[in-house]
Amino acid sequence: MIPWLHSSDPFPPVESAMATPNGLLAAGADLSPERLLDAYRHGIFPWFGEGDPLLWWSPDPRMVLFVSELHTSRSLRRVLRSGPFDVRIDTAFRDVMLGCAERRAGHEGTWITPEMLDAYTRLFERGYAHSVEAWVDGDLVGGLYGVAIGRMFFGESMFTRWTDASKVALVCLVRQLERWGFTLIDCQMSTEHLASLGAREIPRAEFLSHVRRLTAEPGIPPPWRFDLAIPVP
C-alpha cells in the first residue's frame, strides 16, 4: 500500500517506493507550484491518467541524459545544419504542452490532463518550466517541455508533427544547457527513443546525489533565450 497525502503532508522517503510498478511512491496531495518544486528536488514527479488519483513516482533505476553523452546520428546532424526548422525557447509553452497531450498511435488517452496543463503553466509563469519549440514557416511542428531548478533540467514530454522536429529541439536545448553549466537531464522512464539519443539508466541513489548538488546551484533567470549561435555537433 502507498500512503495517501494531504496538502500539508511531506513526501515519504523515495526508498519506500514500490518495485512493481517501478517507482510508485504516493497518491494525493496537490499540484501547487510549491508541491511540484519540492517533488522535483527530491527526485519525484507526478504521473497519472485521466480519471486516476494524483500519483507520485520515483523509479529505480532512473533514465537520464548526461549532456556530454548526447548522441546525434549523421542524418540528424544534416538536418540540424540545413533543415527547415526555426528553433525557439519559451515562446509557446502552453501550445507545446497541448502538442504533447495529443493522442498518439498505440496510446490510449493522455496523462497531460487539464489539471496538469494548468499546474505547469503556473510553473512557467514563475520561471521554472520551459519549452523548446521547432517551427516551420510559422507553424509549431514539434517541441518539448520540462522544469529547471538550479542547474538541473527535468524533462517531461516531447512531441513531433514533422520528422525529427522533437530531436532537433532536444539537441538545441542540450547544447544551450551545456553552455549554461547544466550537466544532466532527467528523462524519468526508459525508452528506446531516448536511449538512441544517448540517455541511459543510473541507480536512483546516484541520480538523487546529482539532483541535490545541481538544484542547489544558481539558476538561469527567465525568460530563457538561445544564444545567437548554438554549435551543431
Secondary structure, 3 states (H helix, E strand, C coil): CCCEECCCCCCCCHHHCCCCCCCEEEEECCCCHHHHHHHHHCCCEECCCCCCCCEEECCCCEEEEEHHHCCCCHHHHHHHHHCCCEEEECCCHHHHHHHHCCCCCCCCCCCCCHHHHHHHHHHHHCCCEEEEEEEECCEEEEEEEEEEECCEEEEEEEEECCCCHHHHHHHHHHHHHHHHCCCEEEEECCCHHHHHCCCEEECHHHHHHHHHHHHCCCCCCCCCCCCCCCCCC
